[in-house]
Amino acid sequence: MDKILIADDNLQITRILSEFAKKEGYEPIPAYDGDEALELFSRHSFCAVLLDVMMPKRDGFEVCREIRRVSHVPIIMITARGEDFERIMGLDIGADDYVVKPFSGGEVMARIRAILRRIEPSSQGGSSTLTYDSLSVSLDKASVTIGGEPVALTKKELEILWTLLSTPGKIFSRDNLLSTLWGYDYLGDNRTVDNHIKRLRAKLDKIPHPNWQIKTIWGMGYKFEGGLT
């Protein structure tokens, strides 16, 4: 049975989410502070993590950063209503989605299902590895190489690169990337995508790759462009 880590210091919230997780066929593992969440994460294999922003000892942002150092597991942040900075910061440091209090347990489970569907390309009958010239991107192995040299990317950077590489030459708008990869209707600026693209390019550019690039199409979005000289 797949396990879900539910980290929130509110006993009522963890109890409600645990009941919904059980109904969906998951095994919920609750944590009530940031230290306990990281300790449990080190001992179990989870298919997803629900992470409250405001927790004792270590807040959700710090826990998210620590998890992202070692894992690409889907992370959904639980934020306070109206706190846009929490939502933006959580997504920028590697969270996959967010829910705002108060929320329904059914909505949370639906978001988990949506994220898990997006990260399982093999279940759609397609390949989980894409290559172009010197570049190789594997979702199954969560790995990227350029000319055989590994490039360490975050989960979201990997997903952005995969999406662009899956259709070379196609322009993806910021809103399209947000809805595809974050799975929600974004109500604010779209700097989240710009920041991820900037960090992704910086990492890729450490290894020369003269035959391809991630190109900005001003006023439209981004595309993977090959055939360069």
Long-range contacts (C-beta under 8 A, 24 or more apart in sequence): 1-25, 1-26, 1-27, 2-26, 2-27, 2-46, 2-47, 3-27, 3-28, 3-29, 3-44, 3-45, 3-46, 3-47, 4-28, 4-29, 4-46, 4-47, 4-48, 4-49, 4-50, 4-112, 5-29, 5-31, 5-37, 5-40, 5-41, 5-44, 5-46, 5-48, 5-49, 5-50, 5-51, 6-30, 6-31, 6-50, 7-31, 7-32, 7-34, 7-36, 7-37, 7-49, 7-50, 7-51, 7-52, 7-55, 7-60, 7-63, 8-32, 8-50, 8-52, 8-55, 8-78, 9-33, 9-52, 9-54, 9-55, 9-56, 10-52, 13-52, 13-78, 16-105, 17-50, 17-105, 17-108, 19-105, 20-105, 20-106, 20-108, 20-109, 21-109, 23-109, 24-109, 24-112, 24-113, 32-56, 33-57, 33-58, 34-58, 34-59, 34-60, 34-62, 34-63, 37-63, 38-63, 38-66, 38-67, 41-67, 41-71, 46-73, 47-73, 47-74, 47-116, 48-73, 48-74, 48-75, 48-76, 48-112, 48-115, 48-116, 49-73, 49-74, 49-75, 49-76, 50-76, 50-78, 50-108, 50-112, 51-75, 51-76, 51-77, 51-78, 51-95, 52-77, 52-78, 53-77, 53-78, 53-79, 53-80, 53-83, 53-86, 53-90, 54-80, 60-90, 61-89, 61-90, 61-93, 64-90, 64-93, 64-94, 64-95, 65-93, 65-94, 67-94, 68-93, 68-94, 68-154, 68-155, 72-142, 72-154, 72-155, 72-158, 74-112, 74-115, 74-116, 74-119, 74-155, 76-108, 76-111, 76-112, 76-115, 78-103, 84-188, 88-188, 88-191, 88-192, 91-156, 91-182, 91-192, 92-192, 92-195, 92-196, 94-154, 94-155, 94-156, 96-155, 96-156, 96-182, 96-183, 97-182, 97-183, 97-184, 98-184, 111-183, 114-183, 115-183, 118-159, 118-180, 118-181, 118-183, 119-159, 130-162, 130-165, 130-166, 132-165, 132-168, 132-212, 132-224, 132-226, 133-209, 133-211, 133-212, 133-226, 134-209, 134-211, 134-212, 135-165, 135-209, 135-212, 137-161, 137-162, 137-165, 146-204, 146-207, 146-209, 147-207, 147-209, 149-207, 151-203, 151-204, 151-206, 151-207, 152-203, 153-200, 153-203, 154-199, 156-181, 156-196, 157-196, 157-199, 157-200, 157-203, 160-193, 160-196, 160-197, 160-200, 161-200, 161-204, 161-214, 164-214, 164-222, 164-223, 164-224, 165-224, 167-224, 168-223, 168-224, 168-225, 168-226, 169-223, 169-224, 169-225, 169-226, 170-223, 170-224, 171-217, 171-220, 171-221, 171-222, 171-223, 172-221, 172-222, 172-223, 173-220, 173-221, 174-221, 174-222, 176-221, 177-221, 177-222, 193-222, 197-222
